[in-house]
Amino acid sequence: MTPADIPPEQSPYVAALERIAARDKQIAELSALRAVDVHDAWQLLLAEAPHDQSTAGPQWSPARVAEVEFFTEVAMLTHRTEYRARTLADTAIALVSKLPASFAVLAAGDMSEEHAAVIATHADGLEGEALKKYDARMARLAPGLTYKQLEYRARSHAQIAKPETVVERVEKAVTTRRVTVDPAKDGMAYLTLFAPAPEVYAIANRAVALARGLKVGGDPRSVTQLRVDALSDLMLNGETSIPGATTGIRGRVHVMVPAMTLLGVGDEPAILRGYGPIDPVTAARLTADATSWRRILTDPITGRILQLSPTDYRPTKEMRDHATLVHPYCDHTLDFAGGGLTEDENLAPLSPTHHRVKHHTRWQIEQGEDNTLIWTSPAGLVYVFEPQGMMRPAPKVLVDAATKTTSEEVTAEEPCPF
């Protein structure tokens, strides 16, 4: 008897597959319920009409303050990046408020949340009858298409439904171009370039051409590896042709290497800023090629980077480096205008986006012990973030030995009392 002759109810494998499909359906149904909750929370926040909290500079509208407060809250609450939190919220609000047919398909468990996000994204800018037709068509197509297939259909239909907005939407999208970095495992990372499609395809084409040329020349690396290596070489060693851009700039990274590890007698890992621990071989290679060094003293008991002294409002380069070694960005936790000193205890790692959140919305940020950041949301929820750029404390045996040695030296230097 072949596997095909076995009744499905007797096959554990088929039963497992059916459970996977059932779970996927349940996840979609729950996503629809969550979408309603997200939409309701958004409407309730809008009703509060939060106003701009800053006392200087351009003022934000209540709608923008609410938007920033909400997306920040969702990101913190669900442990998502703000980009993914915004996608979650935008999708939910669009589905519930203007895409009833697509929402019904999601609620029935017949398409995934990823499918719903695609539909919501391309619905932006559509109104009236065009939006209604788009929603109906996507709801009909989604259950039978993959995520990528639906994305193509949604993009094409949106352009056909309202061609006069295509140029406007493209121009708006171009302003959101960006480069992002995401850590991966085993010492690797992702560099994502979000840019206009013609440029991206041209970059990819050039990478392929360079790789094939090197491969024909006898390079033993694979074409895939050569594409990466060729682009990396261009980015690190090439020069920009943009008028006004400074030439001769090279990439800079911060690597924290414990002295004992550097001497080859310790096993404490080095830390690449923004990434985390890296292997000893990579650390050794980076330090061997380093063009400059800076000694950073850490507390042997807590592992905390020791502070520098307060100065003027503008942090010194050393202080900025201190803050960015603990966290990615540097900012004042307590405003300088409000009595906050420019010192390490008051320098928080806020990105430009979070800097604006602090000044314009009702979010409150405090810096606790050991550079811990405490965020309190307008809803009263508290989120605590531990610093990432910390070294492990020195082993207790070394601390005890050092303390004992210092104590003996001090005792030996004390003058005889008689």
Secondary structure by P-SEA (a helix, b strand, c coil): cccccccccccaaaaaaaaaaaaaaaaaaaaaaaaaaaaaaaaaaaaacccccccccccccaaaaaaaaaaaaaaaaacccaaaaaaaaaaaaaaacccaaaaaaaaaccccaaaaaaaaaaaccccaaaaaaaaaaaaaccccccaaaaaaaaaaaaaaacccaaaaaaaaaaaacbbbbbbbcccbbbbbbbccaaaaaaaaaaaaaaaaaaaaacccccaaaaaaaaaaaaaaccccccccccccbbbbbbbbbccccccccccbbbbccccccccaaaaaaaaaaccbbbbbbccccccccbbbbbbcccccaaaaaaaaaacccccccccccccccccccccccccaaaaaaaccccbbbbbcccbbbbbbccccbbbbbccccccccccaaaaaaaaaaaaaaaaaaccccc
